[in-house]
Amino acid sequence: MSDFRVPFDNNQGERDIRMVKVKQKVSGGFRTLEGAKSFGRIRGYISTARKNSKNVFEAIREAFDGHPFIPSPHPQ
């Protein structure tokens, strides 16, 4: 209640989950558990890059180059 850096609501968390639900509705679900895990990892990586003001395309390219983006444990 006293730390105004913390968002008032949890809309970001809801937005993170929404894409998974849309994917399930459009395609009828995931074909394999491994596919669902891969989708979740990729979406999580992209979401984390965005939350840390990192260019998503650069983050993906760096990951394929063997230098994945790893966020700092201390918020800026």
N, CA, C and O atoms as a GROMACS GRO file, in nm:
protein
  304
    1MET      N    1   0.081  -0.119   0.000
    1MET     CA    2   0.000   0.000   0.000
    1MET      C    3   0.086   0.126   0.000
    1MET      O    4   0.040   0.232  -0.043
    2SER      N    5   0.209   0.117   0.046
    2SER     CA    6   0.290   0.238   0.054
    2SER      C    7   0.395   0.247  -0.057
    2SER      O    8   0.455   0.352  -0.074
    3ASP      N    9   0.417   0.139  -0.132
    3ASP     CA   10   0.515   0.140  -0.240
    3ASP      C   11   0.443   0.169  -0.371
    3ASP      O   12   0.381   0.080  -0.429
    4PHE      N   13   0.450   0.294  -0.417
    4PHE     CA   14   0.375   0.336  -0.535
    4PHE      C   15   0.439   0.290  -0.666
    4PHE      O   16   0.385   0.318  -0.774
    5ARG      N   17   0.552   0.221  -0.660
    5ARG     CA   18   0.610   0.162  -0.780
    5ARG      C   19   0.536   0.036  -0.821
    5ARG      O   20   0.545  -0.007  -0.936
    6VAL      N   21   0.465  -0.024  -0.729
    6VAL     CA   22   0.389  -0.146  -0.755
    6VAL      C   23   0.256  -0.106  -0.820
    6VAL      O   24   0.185  -0.020  -0.768
    7PRO      N   25   0.220  -0.169  -0.934
    7PRO     CA   26   0.094  -0.134  -1.000
    7PRO      C   27  -0.027  -0.157  -0.910
    7PRO      O   28  -0.028  -0.247  -0.826
    8PHE      N   29  -0.128  -0.074  -0.930
    8PHE     CA   30  -0.250  -0.083  -0.851
    8PHE      C   31  -0.326  -0.212  -0.880
    8PHE      O   32  -0.389  -0.268  -0.790
    9ASP      N   33  -0.321  -0.257  -1.004
    9ASP     CA   34  -0.395  -0.377  -1.041
    9ASP      C   35  -0.299  -0.484  -1.096
    9ASP      O   36  -0.178  -0.463  -1.101
   10ASN      N   37  -0.355  -0.596  -1.136
   10ASN     CA   38  -0.273  -0.705  -1.188
   10ASN      C   39  -0.303  -0.727  -1.336
   10ASN      O   40  -0.300  -0.841  -1.384
   11ASN      N   41  -0.331  -0.620  -1.409
   11ASN     CA   42  -0.366  -0.634  -1.550
   11ASN      C   43  -0.253  -0.696  -1.631
   11ASN      O   44  -0.279  -0.771  -1.725
   12GLN      N   45  -0.129  -0.668  -1.598
   12GLN     CA   46  -0.018  -0.726  -1.674
   12GLN      C   47  -0.018  -0.878  -1.661
   12GLN      O   48   0.005  -0.949  -1.759
   13GLY      N   49  -0.043  -0.928  -1.542
   13GLY     CA   50  -0.050  -1.073  -1.523
   13GLY      C   51  -0.165  -1.133  -1.603
   13GLY      O   52  -0.151  -1.242  -1.659
   14GLU      N   53  -0.278  -1.063  -1.608
   14GLU     CA   54  -0.392  -1.111  -1.686
   14GLU      C   55  -0.361  -1.108  -1.834
   14GLU      O   56  -0.401  -1.199  -1.907
   15ARG      N   57  -0.290  -1.006  -1.881
   15ARG     CA   58  -0.253  -0.998  -2.021
   15ARG      C   59  -0.157  -1.111  -2.059
   15ARG      O   60  -0.164  -1.164  -2.170
   16ASP      N   61  -0.069  -1.148  -1.968
   16ASP     CA   62   0.026  -1.257  -1.995
   16ASP      C   63  -0.047  -1.389  -2.016
   16ASP      O   64  -0.006  -1.470  -2.099
   17ILE      N   65  -0.154  -1.411  -1.944
   17ILE     CA   66  -0.230  -1.536  -1.954
   17ILE      C   67  -0.324  -1.535  -2.074
   17ILE      O   68  -0.353  -1.640  -2.131
   18ARG      N   69  -0.372  -1.417  -2.113
   18ARG     CA   70  -0.473  -1.407  -2.218
   18ARG      C   71  -0.429  -1.474  -2.349
   18ARG      O   72  -0.509  -1.542  -2.412
   19MET      N   73  -0.304  -1.456  -2.391
   19MET     CA   74  -0.258  -1.514  -2.517
   19MET      C   75  -0.268  -1.666  -2.516
   19MET      O   76  -0.301  -1.727  -2.619
   20VAL      N   77  -0.242  -1.728  -2.405
   20VAL     CA   78  -0.254  -1.873  -2.397
   20VAL      C   79  -0.399  -1.914  -2.416
   20VAL      O   80  -0.428  -2.011  -2.486
   21LYS      N   81  -0.490  -1.842  -2.354
   21LYS     CA   82  -0.632  -1.875  -2.366
   21LYS      C   83  -0.680  -1.853  -2.510
   21LYS      O   84  -0.757  -1.934  -2.561
   22VAL      N   85  -0.636  -1.746  -2.574
   22VAL     CA   86  -0.674  -1.721  -2.714
   22VAL      C   87  -0.621  -1.833  -2.803
   22VAL      O   88  -0.692  -1.883  -2.890
   23LYS      N   89  -0.498  -1.874  -2.781
   23LYS     CA   90  -0.438  -1.983  -2.860
   23LYS      C   91  -0.520  -2.111  -2.844
   23LYS      O   92  -0.541  -2.184  -2.941
   24GLN      N   93  -0.565  -2.139  -2.724
   24GLN     CA   94  -0.645  -2.259  -2.700
   24GLN      C   95  -0.779  -2.250  -2.773
   24GLN      O   96  -0.825  -2.349  -2.830
   25LYS      N   97  -0.841  -2.133  -2.772
   25LYS     CA   98  -0.970  -2.117  -2.837
   25LYS      C   99  -0.959  -2.126  -2.989
   25LYS      O  100  -1.042  -2.189  -3.054
   26VAL      N  101  -0.857  -2.063  -3.046
   26VAL     CA  102  -0.842  -2.058  -3.191
   26VAL      C  103  -0.805  -2.195  -3.247
   26VAL      O  104  -0.864  -2.241  -3.344
   27SER      N  105  -0.708  -2.259  -3.187
   27SER     CA  106  -0.659  -2.386  -3.242
   27SER      C  107  -0.721  -2.508  -3.174
   27SER      O  108  -0.693  -2.621  -3.214
   28GLY      N  109  -0.802  -2.487  -3.074
   28GLY     CA  110  -0.864  -2.599  -3.004
   28GLY      C  111  -0.774  -2.661  -2.900
   28GLY      O  112  -0.804  -2.768  -2.847
   29GLY      N  113  -0.665  -2.596  -2.870
   29GLY     CA  114  -0.572  -2.646  -2.768
   29GLY      C  115  -0.437  -2.678  -2.829
   29GLY      O  116  -0.414  -2.654  -2.948
   30PHE      N  117  -0.350  -2.730  -2.749
   30PHE     CA  118  -0.217  -2.766  -2.795
   30PHE      C  119  -0.216  -2.914  -2.831
   30PHE      O  120  -0.284  -2.994  -2.767
   31ARG      N  121  -0.141  -2.948  -2.933
   31ARG     CA  122  -0.138  -3.088  -2.978
   31ARG      C  123  -0.061  -3.178  -2.883
   31ARG      O  124  -0.097  -3.294  -2.863
   32THR      N  125   0.047  -3.123  -2.824
   32THR     CA  126   0.127  -3.203  -2.732
   32THR      C  127   0.162  -3.120  -2.609
   32THR      O  128   0.158  -2.998  -2.612
   33LEU      N  129   0.195  -3.188  -2.503
   33LEU     CA  130   0.241  -3.119  -2.383
   33LEU      C  131   0.371  -3.045  -2.411
   33LEU      O  132   0.393  -2.934  -2.362
   34GLU      N  133   0.457  -3.107  -2.492
   34GLU     CA  134   0.585  -3.043  -2.527
   34GLU      C  135   0.562  -2.913  -2.604
   34GLU      O  136   0.632  -2.815  -2.582
   35GLY      N  137   0.464  -2.912  -2.694
   35GLY     CA  138   0.430  -2.791  -2.769
   35GLY      C  139   0.378  -2.681  -2.677
   35GLY      O  140   0.412  -2.564  -2.695
   36ALA      N  141   0.296  -2.718  -2.580
   36ALA     CA  142   0.245  -2.621  -2.484
   36ALA      C  143   0.358  -2.563  -2.400
   36ALA      O  144   0.360  -2.443  -2.372
   37LYS      N  145   0.452  -2.648  -2.360
   37LYS     CA  146   0.566  -2.600  -2.282
   37LYS      C  147   0.652  -2.503  -2.363
   37LYS      O  148   0.695  -2.400  -2.312
   38SER      N  149   0.676  -2.538  -2.490
   38SER     CA  150   0.756  -2.451  -2.577
   38SER      C  151   0.687  -2.317  -2.596
   38SER      O  152   0.752  -2.212  -2.588
   39PHE      N  153   0.557  -2.319  -2.621
   39PHE     CA  154   0.480  -2.196  -2.638
   39PHE      C  155   0.492  -2.109  -2.514
   39PHE      O  156   0.515  -1.989  -2.524
   40GLY      N  157   0.477  -2.170  -2.396
   40GLY     CA  158   0.486  -2.096  -2.271
   40GLY      C  159   0.624  -2.035  -2.248
   40GLY      O  160   0.635  -1.922  -2.201
   41ARG      N  161   0.727  -2.108  -2.281
   41ARG     CA  162   0.864  -2.057  -2.263
   41ARG      C  163   0.891  -1.939  -2.355
   41ARG      O  164   0.950  -1.839  -2.314
   42ILE      N  165   0.847  -1.952  -2.480
   42ILE     CA  166   0.869  -1.842  -2.576
   42ILE      C  167   0.791  -1.719  -2.535
   42ILE      O  168   0.844  -1.608  -2.536
   43ARG      N  169   0.664  -1.737  -2.500
   43ARG     CA  170   0.581  -1.622  -2.458
   43ARG      C  171   0.638  -1.558  -2.331
   43ARG      O  172   0.638  -1.436  -2.318
   44GLY      N  173   0.686  -1.641  -2.239
   44GLY     CA  174   0.745  -1.588  -2.116
   44GLY      C  175   0.870  -1.507  -2.143
   44GLY      O  176   0.892  -1.403  -2.081
   45TYR      N  177   0.952  -1.555  -2.235
   45TYR     CA  178   1.076  -1.485  -2.272
   45TYR      C  179   1.044  -1.349  -2.334
   45TYR      O  180   1.105  -1.248  -2.300
   46ILE      N  181   0.946  -1.348  -2.426
   46ILE     CA  182   0.906  -1.224  -2.491
   46ILE      C  183   0.847  -1.127  -2.390
   46ILE      O  184   0.880  -1.008  -2.391
   47SER      N  185   0.761  -1.176  -2.302
   47SER     CA  186   0.700  -1.091  -2.201
   47SER      C  187   0.804  -1.030  -2.107
   47SER      O  188   0.796  -0.913  -2.072
   48THR      N  189   0.902  -1.111  -2.067
   48THR     CA  190   1.007  -1.062  -1.978
   48THR      C  191   1.092  -0.956  -2.048
   48THR      O  192   1.129  -0.856  -1.987
   49ALA      N  193   1.122  -0.978  -2.175
   49ALA     CA  194   1.199  -0.878  -2.251
   49ALA      C  195   1.124  -0.747  -2.258
   49ALA      O  196   1.182  -0.640  -2.236
   50ARG      N  197   0.994  -0.753  -2.287
   50ARG     CA  198   0.913  -0.630  -2.294
   50ARG      C  199   0.908  -0.558  -2.160
   50ARG      O  200   0.923  -0.436  -2.154
   51LYS      N  201   0.888  -0.634  -2.052
   51LYS     CA  202   0.879  -0.572  -1.919
   51LYS      C  203   1.009  -0.505  -1.877
   51LYS      O  204   1.009  -0.418  -1.790
   52ASN      N  205   1.119  -0.546  -1.939
   52ASN     CA  206   1.249  -0.487  -1.908
   52ASN      C  207   1.295  -0.389  -2.015
   52ASN      O  208   1.414  -0.358  -2.025
   53SER      N  209   1.200  -0.340  -2.096
   53SER     CA  210   1.225  -0.240  -2.201
   53SER      C  211   1.331  -0.285  -2.301
   53SER      O  212   1.408  -0.204  -2.352
   54LYS      N  213   1.335  -0.415  -2.327
   54LYS     CA  214   1.430  -0.471  -2.423
   54LYS      C  215   1.358  -0.488  -2.556
   54LYS      O  216   1.242  -0.530  -2.559
   55ASN      N  217   1.426  -0.458  -2.667
   55ASN     CA  218   1.369  -0.480  -2.799
   55ASN      C  219   1.351  -0.630  -2.818
   55ASN      O  220   1.447  -0.707  -2.807
   56VAL      N  221   1.228  -0.673  -2.845
   56VAL     CA  222   1.196  -0.815  -2.853
   56VAL      C  223   1.274  -0.885  -2.965
   56VAL      O  224   1.324  -0.995  -2.946
   57PHE      N  225   1.284  -0.821  -3.080
   57PHE     CA  226   1.356  -0.884  -3.192
   57PHE      C  227   1.504  -0.899  -3.160
   57PHE      O  228   1.565  -1.001  -3.194
   58GLU      N  229   1.561  -0.799  -3.096
   58GLU     CA  230   1.701  -0.811  -3.055
   58GLU      C  231   1.719  -0.922  -2.952
   58GLU      O  232   1.816  -0.998  -2.958
   59ALA      N  233   1.625  -0.932  -2.859
   59ALA     CA  234   1.634  -1.035  -2.755
   59ALA      C  235   1.627  -1.174  -2.818
   59ALA      O  236   1.700  -1.264  -2.777
   60ILE      N  237   1.539  -1.193  -2.916
   60ILE     CA  238   1.527  -1.322  -2.983
   60ILE      C  239   1.653  -1.352  -3.063
   60ILE      O  240   1.706  -1.464  -3.058
   61ARG      N  241   1.702  -1.253  -3.136
   61ARG     CA  242   1.824  -1.273  -3.216
   61ARG      C  243   1.941  -1.310  -3.126
   61ARG      O  244   2.018  -1.401  -3.156
   62GLU      N  245   1.955  -1.238  -3.014
   62GLU     CA  246   2.064  -1.266  -2.921
   62GLU      C  247   2.051  -1.406  -2.861
   62GLU      O  248   2.151  -1.473  -2.838
   63ALA      N  249   1.928  -1.449  -2.836
   63ALA     CA  250   1.907  -1.584  -2.784
   63ALA      C  251   1.954  -1.689  -2.884
   63ALA      O  252   2.018  -1.787  -2.846
   64PHE      N  253   1.922  -1.669  -3.012
   64PHE     CA  254   1.967  -1.763  -3.115
   64PHE      C  255   2.117  -1.757  -3.136
   64PHE      O  256   2.178  -1.855  -3.179
   65ASP      N  257   2.177  -1.642  -3.104
   65ASP     CA  258   2.323  -1.629  -3.115
   65ASP      C  259   2.394  -1.687  -2.993
   65ASP      O  260   2.517  -1.686  -2.986
   66GLY      N  261   2.318  -1.736  -2.896
   66GLY     CA  262   2.377  -1.797  -2.778
   66GLY      C  263   2.397  -1.703  -2.662
   66GLY      O  264   2.467  -1.736  -2.566
   67HIS      N  265   2.336  -1.583  -2.670
   67HIS     CA  266   2.348  -1.483  -2.563
   67HIS      C  267   2.209  -1.437  -2.521
   67HIS      O  268   2.171  -1.324  -2.548
   68PRO      N  269   2.132  -1.524  -2.454
   68PRO     CA  270   1.995  -1.487  -2.417
   68PRO      C  271   1.991  -1.373  -2.317
   68PRO      O  272   2.082  -1.355  -2.235
   69PHE      N  273   1.884  -1.296  -2.326
   69PHE     CA  274   1.861  -1.187  -2.232
   69PHE      C  275   1.826  -1.244  -2.096
   69PHE      O  276   1.734  -1.326  -2.084
   70ILE      N  277   1.897  -1.203  -1.994
   70ILE     CA  278   1.869  -1.244  -1.858
   70ILE      C  279   1.844  -1.117  -1.777
   70ILE      O  280   1.936  -1.035  -1.761
   71PRO      N  281   1.723  -1.098  -1.725
   71PRO     CA  282   1.693  -0.974  -1.655
   71PRO      C  283   1.773  -0.961  -1.525
   71PRO      O  284   1.813  -1.060  -1.464
   72SER      N  285   1.793  -0.838  -1.488
   72SER     CA  286   1.860  -0.807  -1.362
   72SER      C  287   1.765  -0.841  -1.247
   72SER      O  288   1.644  -0.818  -1.259
   73PRO      N  289   1.816  -0.896  -1.137
   73PRO     CA  290   1.727  -0.928  -1.025
   73PRO      C  291   1.679  -0.803  -0.952
   73PRO      O  292   1.587  -0.811  -0.871
   74HIS      N  293   1.738  -0.689  -0.981
   74HIS     CA  294   1.700  -0.564  -0.915
   74HIS      C  295   1.631  -0.472  -1.015
   74HIS      O  296   1.691  -0.434  -1.115
   75PRO      N  297   1.503  -0.436  -0.988
   75PRO     CA  298   1.433  -0.347  -1.080
   75PRO      C  299   1.503  -0.211  -1.090
   75PRO      O  300   1.567  -0.165  -0.996
   76GLN      N  301   1.488  -0.150  -1.206
   76GLN     CA  302   1.554  -0.021  -1.229
   76GLN      C  303   1.482   0.091  -1.160
   76GLN      O  304   1.524   0.206  -1.170
   0.00000   0.00000   0.00000
